[in-house]
């Protein structure tokens, strides 16, 4: 069977991979294939998040995350409007539980204002009830730019755009091998072969392994963190109007256990963050020997755990004990009862960790001959997907226009680049 030929193969049918392929085919008019391992797109991180359109509140002004989030959220709101995708700019409340959290709340407020977020309002403890009658805290920050959407619906719309513009999406096509075949690459995926001039790795949970298949050293390891969700029973949904978040630990890229109204009206609670024993297993006790060994034999994991022993212990406790999970929620929502909450599944976050144990907390891109690898795409990647996709598409266009002699001089270059 002869190989199918494309200008660019995008590996990964999550929202970022689809946004990248969409930009490549619609704006740059390349012949593009998306290679997705699962039977349908958006099966992993895209399909297992809380559906929040982030505002840019948390990120240092001028940082990559701030730039990406602000551009991406605006583009996403416009896109949802144009495609009639259900969404809502509902706003969220960030609550300081006690006086000790006020300095961190003030930092968030300064960052939000510096990032140009309109309508931020600082609230006293008594004013919290204007927005969330059942929430409690010492003070809070109202963030009206935050919204909600079903990112699976957005991803499906991106896939439709790709097909309409002449691109191809090949599902059930897990990449098995990549070989150099001048002037590009031979990619074996599923039971087919594809030839491309350039490969873009948007593999998320498998991005480090895909980089190695392409002959690259990513210089990091993807550690899968399971984020477990509970859901408020129907009779308790009135306790949460929109979104209620704690003040996060600024040392970590996780936002803490929070309460979220979804676009279909449910009220989710979570997620926590514990090491998963399977990169693609969404049941509590799913286990992969390969994935587990990859994690526990990585020195960066143990250095990370030693840096945050108390946090690690609390996350594990909340995973093992529903009572402990609900106790954390009751700091935000005192009226919540144990019987108001039921298990609602989990998601798995791809977290890049350096050998030093440091968490990679920004976009990480590695350029190699005939390939571009997005090795870390942390939150707010879904919010920023349109702008990230546009940036990667421009980057690939520049790479394809660069003489191969120059590419060979810089075969591996790792960067963290802002989306324009």
Secondary structure, DSSP 8 states (H G I E B T S, - for coil): ---EEEEEEEE--SHHHHHHHHHHHHTS---EEEE-SSSSSS-SGGGGS--EE--STTS-TTSHHHHHHHHHHHHHHHHHHHTT--EE---EEEEE-SGGGHHHHHHHHHHHHHTT-TT-EEEETTTHHHH-TT---SEEEEETT-EEE-HHHHHHHHHHHHHHTT-EEE-S--EEEEEEETTEEEEEETTEEEEEEEEEE--GGGHHHHHHHTT---SSEEEEEEEEEEEE-GGGGGG-SSEEEE---TTSS---SEEEE-TTS-EEEE---EE-S-TT--STT---HHHHHHHHT-HHHHHHHHHTHHHHHHHHHHHH-HHHHHHHHHTT-TT--GGGEEEEEEEEEEEEE-TTS-B--S-EEEEETTEEEEEE--TTTTTTHHHHHHHHHHHHHHHHTS-HHHHHHTS-EEE-----
